[in-house]
Amino acid sequence: MSQRRILVTAALPYANGHIHLGHLVEYIQTDIWVRFQKLRGHKCVFVCADDTHGTAIMIRARQEGRTEEEVIADMREAHIRDFAGFQVAFDNYGSTNSPENRQLCHEIWGKIRASGLVKESDVEQLYDPEAGTFLADRFVRGTCPKCSAENQPGDNCSKCGATYSPAELVNPKSTLSGATPEARKAPHLFIELEKLHGFLDQWTQSGDHLQSEVANYLKGHFLGDANSPEPKVLRDWDISRPAPYFGFEIPDCPGHYWYVWFDAPIGYMASTLDWCQRNGENFDSWWRPTGPQPAEIHHFIGKDITYFHTLFWPGMLHTAGFSLPEKVHIHGFLTVGGEKMSKSLGTFIMASTYLKHLDPTYLRYYYASKLGPRLDDIDMNLDELVAKVNSDLVGKVVNIASRSAKFVAETGLSTTYPDDGGLFAAAAARADTIAELYERCDYNNAMREVMLLADAANKYVDEKAPWTMRKDPSKAAEVRDVCTVALNLFRQLMIYLAPVLPRLAEQTGELLNSPIQSWDAVQQPLMGSSVSAFKHMLQRITPEQVQAMTEESKVPDETAAPAAPQWNDGPDALAAEPLTAECTIDDFVKVDLRVARIISAEDVPEANKLLKLKLSLGGDSQRQVFAGIKAAYKPEDLIGKLVIVVANLKPRQMKFGLSEGMICASGPGGKDVFLLAPDSGAVPGQRVH
């Protein structure tokens, strides 16, 4: 396998706010991919930076009586500290307010000007009379002029995907002061994106640069079909803002500044240039299509900034003669308990708050177990977090080492690898499959593959029971062989998990006196090496720890209506591992399982995973239930089906309505959810024993 040269970026966090768990979906996803590539032996460079320009920083600095540079310096420290706490390892973390970024902005702007893509027009823009500034798109919210969705930002609608100017919003409000903005005219510079239509159509619709659903979205909403009687026309891109504005002044247009979305992606390049200058690297070899082996450029972003990274950004790079991304990896949003993160419920959790209460290893593994290669949102179920960590990491993986390492601390591993019935060879044979899953960002299925291997290793340890064998002195050699097998199987698991769990991988290297440095190490067992004294690797997580974290995260909203109880409504909640709390048979018999017939089923548009079901339990007894099975079942296919329902579950008020029970299902989640169905001869209302 030849060595690849890969440059990886994650979206730049804005320097006006702290990192929270929603942000960390992306940074953990990207860090896993980078660590995997490095473990495979590729030269992979991971760069990021603070996104520092714009109105919000300027207003905040004014309010705090500080300079913008002081504000962004403090936030940079906080961001770097939070990322380090979650073991996100950038090769370089820069700033868009840097000399390198100014230099590259000037170069790219000159190329765009020379290409004849810039025009000037007067723009009627919203102005905040209280803040005394024109408003950037992100600081205006109102009703979408296309679909009437409320509380939408000033540039694009999260509901219908439409793009527009802030002045087109219905009932706009400034997020800076809450004032109703005034419309004022000012000259702006525009990039005529339509002149790049042919290039963008070719780049987005060919190769593997984008996920298929993204390419189709761009085709349907922006690029259209050239043979259509009414072909779509790309809107001109407003690229400047008048003073006052914190950013880089445009050299050939005094008093005007590049809009933040111009210089922010160039920040990827500036951070690379910073890294190159400090490490003796050639910048052109990473960002220009020259030389025998141009670098692959991979961007990781959230779906809310798809438009900028798949149309504007490649258009800029193409015009300026820089390399285009090999792939833009786009992920969905994070919900908690099936809903948006909530400050009043304590589910809007800052990175720093999490780190006070929980090990970052827990979140890295949990996110990995949920992330796939598509744009689906991922739902964080806090009960499932507890169960999955305790079951998979503590109960399956670390348990192998804790039950075997201490028995060979004095003797070390066997000098020849014992007969293990083919377990080591079988695990080694999964290397290419698991590697391909990592490569495609299909971490969910990669974790399933690894846990299947963990199950096989635990079965071996359970059957051999070295803790029992060691009581017989004559079996000392056999104990050593069994523990040699167990620890080698454990090491294989940790090699496969090293991109996700870097700290546990380090601990494994310390335990076995052999650092994990190569993916290919899964093919060769350790023999005859010493084993260090076993140190506890990972504590079980408790519901009390999670509760303390959410309690600290709560921000009361005295003006809001009482919050609905958190509801575990996603299909993944149904697939959660058993909780650590035990129940007695007396507790269990309280659960009243009944046969029910689905008499109506409909989509819940506001929810990602829910269907609204009307159930008949016989006679006049009907129930309304919300079930997280949207990915697995179409509403029309459910009508008339018999299902099993928990009939005496206390009703829960959700924002979509009252849920009066729970449908029983099995499966790992997503599309693989299977409703439990009684025999066809069962009747609604019949109790299930």
C-alpha positions as CSV (number, residue, x, y, z in Angstrom):
1,M,0.0,0.0,0.0
2,S,1.6,3.3,-1.1
3,Q,1.7,6.2,1.3
4,R,-1.0,8.9,0.6
5,R,-0.5,12.6,1.4
6,I,-3.8,13.8,3.0
7,L,-4.7,17.3,4.2
8,V,-7.8,17.3,6.5
9,T,-9.8,20.2,7.7
10,A,-12.7,20.6,10.1
11,A,-15.0,23.6,10.0
12,L,-13.6,26.6,11.9
13,P,-15.3,27.3,15.2
14,Y,-16.5,30.8,15.6
15,A,-14.5,32.8,18.1
16,N,-17.6,34.2,19.8
17,G,-18.7,31.1,21.6
18,H,-17.5,28.1,23.5
19,I,-17.4,24.5,22.2
20,H,-20.4,22.3,23.1
21,L,-21.3,18.7,22.5
22,G,-23.0,19.5,19.2
23,H,-19.7,20.9,17.8
24,L,-17.8,17.9,19.0
25,V,-19.7,15.5,16.7
26,E,-17.6,17.0,13.9
27,Y,-14.3,17.4,15.6
28,I,-14.4,13.8,17.0
29,Q,-15.5,12.4,13.7
30,T,-12.7,14.1,11.9
31,D,-10.0,13.3,14.5
32,I,-11.0,9.6,14.3
33,W,-10.5,9.7,10.5
34,V,-7.2,11.4,10.8
35,R,-5.9,9.0,13.5
36,F,-7.0,6.1,11.3
37,Q,-5.1,7.4,8.3
38,K,-1.9,8.0,10.4
39,L,-2.2,4.5,11.9
40,R,-2.4,3.2,8.3
41,G,1.0,4.8,7.6
42,H,-0.2,7.7,5.5
43,K,1.1,11.3,5.8
44,C,-2.0,13.0,7.1
45,V,-2.0,16.6,8.3
46,F,-5.0,17.9,10.3
47,V,-5.5,21.7,10.4
48,C,-8.1,24.0,11.8
49,A,-8.4,27.6,13.1
50,D,-10.6,30.0,14.9
51,D,-13.1,31.9,12.6
52,T,-12.5,35.4,14.0
53,H,-14.1,38.0,11.8
54,G,-17.5,39.5,11.6
55,T,-20.0,41.8,13.4
56,A,-20.5,39.7,16.5
57,I,-16.9,39.9,17.6
58,M,-16.9,43.6,17.0
59,I,-20.0,44.2,19.0
60,R,-18.8,41.9,21.9
61,A,-15.5,43.7,22.1
62,R,-17.3,47.1,22.1
63,Q,-19.6,45.9,24.9
64,E,-16.7,44.5,27.0
65,G,-14.4,47.5,26.5
66,R,-11.7,45.4,24.9
67,T,-10.1,45.1,21.5
68,E,-11.3,42.4,19.1
69,E,-7.8,40.9,19.3
70,E,-8.1,40.5,23.0
71,V,-11.5,38.8,22.7
72,I,-10.4,36.3,20.1
73,A,-7.1,35.5,22.0
74,D,-9.1,34.5,25.1
75,M,-11.5,32.4,23.1
76,R,-8.6,30.7,21.2
77,E,-7.2,29.5,24.5
78,A,-10.6,28.1,25.6
79,H,-11.1,26.3,22.3
80,I,-7.6,24.7,22.3
81,R,-8.1,23.6,25.9
82,D,-11.5,22.0,25.1
83,F,-10.3,20.2,22.0
84,A,-7.3,18.9,23.9
85,G,-9.6,17.7,26.7
86,F,-11.4,15.5,24.1
87,Q,-8.1,14.3,22.6
88,V,-8.7,16.1,19.3
89,A,-5.2,16.4,18.0
90,F,-4.7,19.1,15.4
91,D,-1.4,19.4,13.6
92,N,-2.0,23.1,13.5
93,Y,-4.6,25.4,15.0
94,G,-4.5,28.8,13.4
95,S,-6.6,32.0,13.2
96,T,-8.3,33.7,10.3
97,N,-7.0,37.0,11.7
98,S,-3.4,36.1,10.7
99,P,-0.9,37.5,8.3
100,E,-1.0,34.2,6.4
101,N,-4.7,34.5,5.9
102,R,-4.5,38.1,4.8
103,Q,-1.7,37.2,2.3
104,L,-3.8,34.4,0.7
105,C,-7.0,36.4,0.7
106,H,-5.1,39.1,-1.4
107,E,-3.8,36.4,-3.8
108,I,-7.2,34.7,-4.3
109,W,-9.0,38.0,-4.6
110,G,-6.6,39.2,-7.3
111,K,-7.2,36.0,-9.3
112,I,-11.0,36.4,-9.0
113,R,-10.8,40.1,-10.1
114,A,-8.6,39.2,-13.0
115,S,-11.1,36.5,-14.1
116,G,-13.9,39.1,-14.5
117,L,-16.1,37.6,-11.9
118,V,-16.6,40.7,-9.7
119,K,-19.3,43.3,-10.0
120,E,-20.5,46.2,-7.8
121,S,-24.2,46.9,-6.9
122,D,-26.0,48.8,-4.3
123,V,-27.6,46.6,-1.7
124,E,-30.5,47.3,0.6
125,Q,-29.2,45.8,3.8
126,L,-30.5,45.6,7.3
127,Y,-29.0,47.9,9.8
128,D,-29.4,47.7,13.6
129,P,-30.0,51.2,14.8
130,E,-29.3,50.2,18.4
131,A,-26.0,48.4,17.7
132,G,-25.0,51.0,15.1
133,T,-24.0,48.4,12.5
134,F,-25.1,46.7,9.4
135,L,-26.1,43.1,10.2
136,A,-24.3,40.1,8.9
137,D,-26.6,37.3,7.7
138,R,-26.2,35.2,10.9
139,F,-27.4,38.1,13.1
140,V,-30.8,38.4,11.6
141,R,-33.6,35.9,12.1
142,G,-37.1,35.9,10.8
143,T,-39.7,34.0,8.8
144,C,-38.5,32.3,5.6
145,P,-39.9,34.2,2.5
146,K,-40.2,30.9,0.6
147,C,-41.8,28.4,3.0
148,S,-42.8,30.6,6.0
149,A,-40.8,28.6,8.5
150,E,-40.2,30.8,11.5
151,N,-36.9,31.7,13.3
152,Q,-34.7,31.2,10.3
153,P,-31.2,32.8,9.8
154,G,-30.6,35.6,7.3
155,D,-29.0,33.7,4.5
156,N,-30.6,30.3,4.1
157,C,-33.6,28.3,5.4
158,S,-32.9,25.2,7.4
159,K,-36.4,23.8,6.5
160,C,-36.6,24.2,2.7
161,G,-33.0,25.0,1.8
162,A,-33.9,28.3,0.1
163,T,-31.2,31.0,0.0
164,Y,-32.1,34.7,0.2
165,S,-30.8,38.0,1.6
166,P,-31.6,39.1,5.1
167,A,-33.7,41.9,3.8
168,E,-36.1,39.3,2.2
169,L,-36.9,37.8,5.6
170,V,-40.4,38.4,6.9
171,N,-40.6,40.1,10.3
172,P,-36.8,40.2,10.8
173,K,-35.2,40.8,14.2
174,S,-31.6,41.6,15.1
175,T,-30.0,38.9,17.3
176,L,-27.6,41.5,18.6
177,S,-30.0,43.8,20.2
178,G,-33.5,42.4,19.5
179,A,-34.3,45.6,17.5
180,T,-36.3,45.6,14.3
181,P,-33.6,46.4,11.7
182,E,-33.9,49.2,9.2
183,A,-33.3,48.9,5.5
184,R,-30.4,51.0,4.3
185,K,-28.5,51.0,1.0
186,A,-24.8,50.6,0.6
187,P,-22.5,49.5,-2.3
188,H,-21.4,45.8,-2.2
189,L,-19.1,43.7,-4.3
190,F,-20.4,40.4,-5.8
191,I,-18.9,37.4,-7.3
192,E,-20.9,36.3,-10.4
193,L,-21.2,32.6,-9.5
194,E,-23.3,31.9,-12.6
195,K,-20.2,32.3,-14.7
196,L,-18.9,29.2,-13.0
197,H,-22.1,27.2,-13.4
198,G,-20.7,24.7,-15.9
199,F,-17.6,24.0,-13.8
200,L,-19.7,23.6,-10.6
201,D,-22.1,21.3,-12.3
202,Q,-19.3,19.1,-13.6
203,W,-17.4,19.0,-10.3
204,T,-20.4,18.3,-8.0
205,Q,-22.0,15.7,-10.2
206,S,-18.9,13.6,-11.1
207,G,-16.4,11.6,-9.1
208,D,-16.8,10.9,-5.4
209,H,-16.3,14.5,-4.2
210,L,-19.7,14.5,-2.4
211,Q,-22.2,12.1,-0.9
212,S,-24.8,11.2,-3.4
213,E,-27.6,12.9,-1.5
214,V,-25.6,16.1,-1.4
215,A,-24.9,16.0,-5.2
216,N,-28.6,15.4,-5.8
217,Y,-29.6,18.3,-3.4
218,L,-27.3,20.7,-5.3
219,K,-28.6,19.6,-8.6
220,G,-32.2,19.9,-7.6
221,H,-32.0,23.2,-5.7
222,F,-29.3,25.2,-7.3
223,L,-27.7,23.8,-10.4
224,G,-30.7,22.3,-12.2
225,D,-30.7,20.6,-15.6
226,A,-29.0,22.5,-18.5
227,N,-31.6,21.0,-20.9
228,S,-34.5,22.2,-18.9
229,P,-36.7,24.9,-20.6
230,E,-36.1,27.0,-17.4
231,P,-32.6,26.3,-16.3
232,K,-31.6,27.4,-12.8
233,V,-29.3,30.4,-12.4
234,L,-26.9,30.7,-9.6
235,R,-27.3,33.9,-7.6
236,D,-24.4,36.4,-7.3
237,W,-22.5,36.0,-4.1
238,D,-22.3,39.1,-1.9
239,I,-18.7,39.2,-0.8
240,S,-18.2,42.5,0.9
241,R,-19.5,44.5,3.9
242,P,-19.2,48.2,4.5
243,A,-17.6,49.7,7.6
244,P,-17.9,49.2,10.6
245,Y,-16.8,45.6,10.3
246,F,-14.1,43.5,11.9
247,G,-12.1,41.8,9.2
248,F,-9.7,42.4,6.4
249,E,-10.2,45.6,4.4
250,I,-10.4,44.9,0.6
251,P,-7.3,46.4,-0.9
252,D,-8.9,47.8,-4.1
253,C,-12.1,48.9,-2.3
254,P,-11.2,51.1,0.7
255,G,-13.8,51.2,3.5
256,H,-15.2,47.8,2.6
257,Y,-14.3,44.4,4.1
258,W,-14.4,40.9,2.9
259,Y,-17.5,39.1,4.2
260,V,-16.5,36.4,6.7
261,W,-17.5,33.6,4.3
262,F,-14.8,34.7,1.9
263,D,-11.9,34.6,4.3
264,A,-13.0,31.8,6.6
265,P,-12.4,28.9,4.2
266,I,-9.2,30.5,3.1
267,G,-8.3,30.0,6.8
268,Y,-7.9,26.3,6.0
269,M,-5.1,27.3,3.6
270,A,-3.6,29.8,6.0
271,S,-3.4,27.3,8.8
272,T,-1.6,24.9,6.4
273,L,0.8,27.7,5.4
274,D,1.5,28.3,9.1
275,W,2.2,24.6,9.6
276,C,4.4,24.5,6.5
277,Q,6.5,27.5,7.7
278,R,7.1,25.9,11.1
279,N,7.9,22.4,9.7
280,G,9.9,23.1,6.6
281,E,7.2,22.0,4.2
282,N,6.3,23.3,0.8
283,F,2.9,24.9,0.8
284,D,2.4,24.5,-2.9
285,S,2.7,20.7,-2.6
286,W,-0.3,20.7,-0.3
287,W,-2.6,23.2,-2.1
288,R,-1.6,23.4,-5.7
289,P,-2.1,20.6,-8.3
290,T,1.6,20.3,-9.0
291,G,4.2,17.6,-8.5
292,P,4.1,13.9,-8.9
293,Q,1.7,13.3,-6.0
294,P,-0.7,16.2,-5.2
295,A,-2.2,16.0,-1.7
296,E,-5.7,14.8,-1.2
297,I,-7.8,17.5,0.5
298,H,-10.7,16.4,2.7
299,H,-13.1,18.8,4.4
300,F,-15.4,17.7,7.2
301,I,-18.4,20.0,7.8
302,G,-21.9,20.0,9.1
303,K,-24.8,20.0,6.6
304,D,-25.8,23.6,7.6
305,I,-22.8,25.0,5.6
306,T,-23.1,22.7,2.6
307,Y,-23.9,25.5,0.2
308,F,-20.7,27.4,1.0
309,H,-18.3,24.4,0.8
310,T,-19.8,22.8,-2.3
311,L,-20.5,25.9,-4.5
312,F,-18.7,29.0,-3.4
313,W,-15.5,27.4,-2.1
314,P,-14.7,25.1,-5.1
315,G,-15.5,28.1,-7.3
316,M,-12.9,30.2,-5.5
317,L,-10.3,27.5,-5.6
318,H,-10.9,26.7,-9.3
319,T,-10.6,30.4,-10.3
320,A,-7.5,31.0,-8.3
321,G,-5.7,27.8,-9.6
322,F,-5.6,25.9,-6.3
323,S,-6.4,22.2,-5.7
324,L,-10.0,21.2,-5.3
325,P,-11.2,19.0,-2.4
326,E,-10.9,15.2,-3.0
327,K,-14.0,14.9,-0.8
328,V,-16.3,17.0,1.3
329,H,-17.6,14.8,4.2
330,I,-20.9,16.2,5.5
331,H,-22.6,15.1,8.7
332,G,-25.9,15.7,10.4
333,F,-26.8,17.5,13.6
334,L,-26.9,16.3,17.2
335,T,-30.2,15.9,19.0
336,V,-30.6,14.8,22.6
337,G,-33.5,12.7,23.5
338,G,-35.0,13.2,20.1
339,E,-35.0,17.0,20.4
340,K,-32.7,20.0,19.9
341,M,-30.2,20.6,22.7
342,S,-32.0,22.5,25.5
343,K,-30.5,24.8,28.1
344,S,-33.6,24.5,30.3
345,L,-33.4,20.7,30.2
346,G,-29.7,20.7,30.8
347,T,-29.0,18.9,27.4
348,F,-27.1,21.9,25.9
349,I,-23.8,20.8,27.4
350,M,-20.6,22.7,27.0
351,A,-17.4,20.7,26.5
352,S,-15.9,22.1,29.6
353,T,-18.9,21.1,31.7
354,Y,-18.8,17.5,30.3
355,L,-15.1,17.2,31.2
356,K,-15.8,18.1,34.9
357,H,-18.0,15.0,35.2
358,L,-17.1,12.4,32.6
359,D,-14.2,10.8,30.8
360,P,-13.9,12.0,27.1
361,T,-13.4,8.3,26.1
362,Y,-17.1,7.8,26.8
363,L,-18.2,10.4,24.3
364,R,-15.7,9.5,21.6
365,Y,-16.9,5.9,21.6
366,Y,-20.6,6.8,21.8
367,Y,-20.3,9.2,18.8
368,A,-18.4,6.6,16.9
369,S,-21.1,4.0,17.6
370,K,-23.7,6.4,16.1
371,L,-21.9,8.0,13.1
372,G,-22.4,6.7,9.6
373,P,-21.3,7.9,6.1
374,R,-24.6,9.8,5.4
375,L,-26.1,13.1,6.6
376,D,-28.5,11.6,9.1
377,D,-28.8,13.4,12.4
378,I,-27.6,11.5,15.4
379,D,-29.6,11.3,18.6
380,M,-27.8,11.2,21.9
381,N,-29.7,9.2,24.5
382,L,-28.1,9.7,27.9
383,D,-29.4,6.4,29.3
384,E,-28.0,4.7,26.3
385,L,-24.6,6.5,26.8
386,V,-24.4,4.9,30.2
387,A,-25.4,1.5,29.0
388,K,-23.2,1.4,25.9
389,V,-20.1,2.5,27.7
390,N,-20.5,0.1,30.5
391,S,-21.5,-2.8,28.3
392,D,-19.1,-2.4,25.4
393,L,-16.0,-0.6,26.7
394,V,-15.9,-1.8,30.4
395,G,-17.8,-5.1,30.2
396,K,-16.4,-6.4,26.8
397,V,-13.1,-4.7,25.9
398,V,-11.3,-3.7,29.1
399,N,-12.7,-6.7,30.9
400,I,-10.5,-9.0,28.8
401,A,-7.3,-7.3,30.0
402,S,-8.5,-7.0,33.6
403,R,-9.2,-10.8,33.8
404,S,-5.9,-11.9,32.4
405,A,-3.0,-9.4,32.7
406,K,-2.4,-9.9,36.4
407,F,-1.8,-13.7,35.9
408,V,1.2,-13.1,33.6
409,A,2.7,-10.0,35.2
410,E,5.6,-12.1,36.6
411,T,6.1,-14.5,33.7
412,G,5.3,-12.4,30.7
413,L,3.7,-13.8,27.5
414,S,4.4,-17.3,26.2
415,T,7.4,-17.5,23.8
416,T,5.4,-19.2,21.1
417,Y,1.8,-18.3,20.2
418,P,-0.6,-21.0,21.6
419,D,-3.4,-22.7,19.8
420,D,-6.5,-20.5,20.1
421,G,-8.8,-22.3,17.7
422,G,-8.3,-19.7,15.0
423,L,-9.4,-16.6,17.0
424,F,-6.4,-14.4,16.3
425,A,-6.4,-15.3,12.6
426,A,-10.1,-14.6,12.3
427,A,-9.7,-11.2,13.9
428,A,-6.7,-10.4,11.7
429,A,-8.7,-11.3,8.7
430,R,-11.2,-8.5,9.5
431,A,-8.5,-5.8,9.1
432,D,-9.4,-4.8,5.6
433,T,-13.1,-4.8,6.2
434,I,-12.8,-2.6,9.3
435,A,-10.3,-0.3,7.5
436,E,-12.8,0.2,4.7
437,L,-15.5,1.1,7.1
438,Y,-13.3,3.7,8.7
439,E,-12.3,5.1,5.3
440,R,-16.0,5.6,4.4
441,C,-16.7,7.2,7.8
442,D,-19.0,4.3,8.6
443,Y,-17.9,4.2,12.2
444,N,-21.1,2.7,13.4
445,N,-20.6,-0.5,11.5
446,A,-16.8,-0.5,12.3
447,M,-17.7,-0.5,16.1
448,R,-20.2,-3.4,15.5
449,E,-17.4,-5.4,13.8
450,V,-15.0,-4.8,16.7
451,M,-17.6,-5.7,19.3
452,L,-18.3,-9.0,17.6
453,L,-14.6,-9.8,17.9
454,A,-14.8,-8.7,21.6
455,D,-17.7,-11.2,22.1
456,A,-15.6,-14.0,20.7
457,A,-12.6,-13.1,22.8
458,N,-14.7,-12.9,26.0
459,K,-16.2,-16.3,25.2
460,Y,-12.7,-17.7,25.0
461,V,-11.7,-16.2,28.4
462,D,-15.0,-17.3,30.0
463,E,-14.5,-20.9,28.8
464,K,-10.8,-21.1,29.9
465,A,-11.4,-19.3,33.2
466,P,-7.7,-18.7,34.0
467,W,-8.6,-17.4,37.5
468,T,-9.8,-21.0,38.3
469,M,-6.9,-22.8,36.5
470,R,-4.3,-20.8,38.5
471,K,-5.4,-22.6,41.6
472,D,-3.8,-25.7,40.3
473,P,0.1,-25.2,40.3
474,S,0.4,-27.9,37.6
475,K,-1.5,-25.7,35.1
476,A,0.8,-22.7,35.4
477,A,2.0,-23.1,31.7
478,E,-1.6,-23.4,30.5
479,V,-2.6,-20.3,32.4
480,R,0.3,-18.4,30.8
481,D,-0.9,-19.6,27.3
482,V,-4.5,-18.7,27.9
483,C,-3.5,-15.2,29.1
484,T,-1.2,-14.8,26.1
485,V,-4.1,-15.5,23.8
486,A,-6.5,-13.2,25.7
487,L,-4.0,-10.3,25.8
488,N,-3.2,-10.7,22.1
489,L,-6.9,-10.6,21.3
490,F,-7.3,-7.6,23.5
491,R,-4.4,-5.9,21.7
492,Q,-6.1,-6.6,18.3
493,L,-9.3,-4.9,19.6
494,M,-7.4,-1.9,20.8
495,I,-5.5,-1.5,17.5
496,Y,-8.9,-1.4,15.7
497,L,-10.2,1.0,18.3
498,A,-7.1,3.2,18.6
499,P,-8.5,5.9,16.3
500,V,-11.6,6.2,18.5
501,L,-9.9,5.6,21.9
502,P,-6.4,7.0,21.8
503,R,-5.9,7.1,25.6
504,L,-6.9,3.5,26.0
505,A,-4.6,2.6,23.1
506,E,-1.8,4.3,25.0
507,Q,-2.6,2.4,28.1
508,T,-2.6,-0.9,26.2
509,G,0.9,-0.1,24.8
510,E,2.1,0.6,28.4
511,L,0.5,-2.6,29.7
512,L,2.1,-4.8,27.0
513,N,5.3,-2.8,26.6
514,S,4.6,-2.5,22.9
515,P,3.1,0.9,21.7
516,I,0.3,0.7,19.1
517,Q,1.8,2.5,16.1
518,S,0.6,0.5,13.0
519,W,-2.7,-0.9,11.8
520,D,-0.8,-3.9,10.4
521,A,0.2,-4.9,13.9
522,V,-3.1,-6.8,14.1
523,Q,-1.5,-9.5,11.9
524,Q,1.4,-10.5,14.2
525,P,0.9,-11.6,17.8
526,L,3.2,-10.5,20.7
527,M,5.2,-13.4,22.1
528,G,7.7,-13.5,25.0
529,S,7.3,-9.9,25.9
530,S,6.9,-8.6,29.5
531,V,3.6,-7.5,30.9
532,S,3.4,-4.5,33.3
533,A,1.3,-4.5,36.4
534,F,-2.3,-4.0,35.5
535,K,-3.7,-0.5,36.2
536,H,-7.4,0.3,36.1
537,M,-8.1,1.5,32.6
538,L,-11.7,2.8,32.6
539,Q,-14.3,3.3,35.3
540,R,-17.9,2.4,34.8
541,I,-20.1,5.4,34.2
542,T,-23.0,6.0,36.5
543,P,-26.4,7.6,35.9
544,E,-25.6,9.9,38.8
545,Q,-22.6,11.3,37.0
546,V,-24.7,12.1,33.9
547,Q,-27.4,13.6,36.1
548,A,-24.9,15.9,37.8
549,M,-23.6,17.0,34.4
550,T,-27.1,17.9,33.1
551,E,-28.0,19.6,36.4
552,E,-25.0,21.9,36.0
553,S,-25.9,22.6,32.4
554,K,-29.4,23.8,33.2
555,V,-30.2,27.4,32.5
556,P,-33.7,28.3,33.8
557,D,-36.0,30.1,31.3
558,E,-38.6,31.9,33.4
559,T,-40.5,33.0,30.3
560,A,-40.8,29.6,28.8
561,A,-43.7,27.1,29.4
562,P,-42.8,24.1,31.6
563,A,-40.5,21.8,29.7
564,A,-41.8,18.4,28.6
565,P,-40.0,15.5,30.2
566,Q,-37.1,14.1,28.2
567,W,-38.3,11.2,26.1
568,N,-36.2,8.5,24.6
569,D,-38.0,8.3,21.3
570,G,-35.3,7.2,18.8
571,P,-35.0,3.7,17.5
572,D,-31.5,3.6,18.9
573,A,-32.9,3.9,22.3
574,L,-34.8,0.7,21.7
575,A,-31.4,-1.0,20.9
576,A,-29.7,0.3,24.1
577,E,-27.7,-2.2,26.1
578,P,-29.1,-3.3,29.5
579,L,-28.9,-0.6,32.1
580,T,-26.8,-1.2,35.2
581,A,-29.7,-0.9,37.6
582,E,-31.4,-4.2,38.3
583,C,-35.1,-4.9,38.7
584,T,-36.7,-7.7,40.5
585,I,-39.3,-10.1,39.1
586,D,-41.9,-8.1,41.1
587,D,-40.9,-5.0,39.2
588,F,-41.0,-6.7,35.9
589,V,-44.5,-8.2,36.3
590,K,-45.8,-4.6,36.7
591,V,-45.2,-4.1,32.9
592,D,-48.6,-4.7,31.2
593,L,-47.9,-5.9,27.6
594,R,-50.9,-6.0,25.4
595,V,-51.8,-6.7,21.8
596,A,-52.8,-3.6,19.8
597,R,-53.8,-3.0,16.2
598,I,-52.4,0.1,14.4
599,I,-55.5,1.9,13.0
600,S,-53.6,5.0,11.7
601,A,-50.0,6.1,11.2
602,E,-48.6,9.4,10.1
603,D,-45.3,11.2,9.8
604,V,-44.2,13.8,12.4
605,P,-42.6,16.4,10.1
606,E,-40.8,18.2,13.0
607,A,-39.1,15.0,14.2
608,N,-36.3,13.1,12.6
609,K,-37.3,9.6,13.8
610,L,-40.9,9.6,15.0
611,L,-44.1,8.3,13.6
612,K,-47.5,9.1,15.2
613,L,-49.6,6.0,15.7
614,K,-53.2,5.5,16.8
615,L,-53.6,2.1,18.4
616,S,-56.7,0.0,19.2
617,L,-56.6,-2.2,22.3
618,G,-60.1,-3.6,21.7
619,G,-63.5,-2.1,22.1
620,D,-63.4,1.7,22.5
621,S,-59.9,1.6,24.0
622,Q,-57.5,3.6,21.8
623,R,-54.1,5.1,22.5
624,Q,-51.8,7.6,20.8
625,V,-48.2,6.6,20.7
626,F,-45.1,8.2,19.2
627,A,-42.6,5.6,18.1
628,G,-39.0,6.2,16.8
629,I,-39.4,3.9,13.8
630,K,-39.5,6.3,10.8
631,A,-36.3,5.0,9.3
632,A,-37.6,1.4,9.2
633,Y,-41.3,1.7,8.4
634,K,-43.5,3.7,6.0
635,P,-46.7,4.9,7.7
636,E,-49.0,3.4,5.1
637,D,-47.4,0.0,5.6
638,L,-48.2,-0.1,9.3
639,I,-52.0,0.3,9.2
640,G,-53.8,-2.9,10.3
641,K,-50.7,-4.5,11.8
642,L,-50.8,-6.2,15.2
643,V,-48.1,-5.0,17.6
644,I,-47.2,-5.4,21.3
645,V,-47.5,-2.3,23.4
646,V,-46.5,-1.4,27.0
647,A,-50.1,-0.4,27.9
648,N,-49.5,0.9,31.4
649,L,-46.5,3.1,30.7
650,K,-47.1,6.5,32.3
651,P,-48.1,9.0,29.5
652,R,-45.5,11.5,28.5
653,Q,-46.2,15.0,27.1
654,M,-43.9,15.6,24.1
655,K,-43.9,18.8,22.1
656,F,-45.6,16.8,19.3
657,G,-48.4,15.6,21.6
658,L,-49.2,13.1,24.3
659,S,-47.7,9.6,24.0
660,E,-49.7,7.1,25.9
661,G,-47.6,3.9,25.6
662,M,-44.6,2.3,24.0
663,I,-44.4,0.0,21.0
664,C,-42.1,-3.0,21.6
665,A,-39.4,-3.5,19.0
666,S,-35.9,-5.1,18.6
667,G,-32.9,-4.4,16.5
668,P,-29.7,-2.3,16.5
669,G,-31.5,0.9,15.3
670,G,-31.9,3.0,12.2
671,K,-33.4,0.9,9.4
672,D,-32.9,-2.2,11.4
673,V,-35.8,-2.0,13.8
674,F,-38.3,-4.8,13.9
675,L,-41.7,-4.5,15.6
676,L,-42.6,-7.4,17.9
677,A,-45.7,-8.9,16.4
678,P,-48.0,-11.4,18.1
679,D,-49.5,-14.5,16.3
680,S,-52.1,-13.6,13.7
681,G,-54.8,-15.1,15.8
682,A,-54.3,-12.6,18.6
683,V,-56.9,-10.0,19.4
684,P,-56.4,-6.4,20.4
685,G,-56.4,-6.0,24.2
686,Q,-55.1,-9.5,24.8
687,R,-52.4,-9.6,27.4
688,V,-49.0,-11.0,26.5
689,H,-47.3,-13.3,29.0
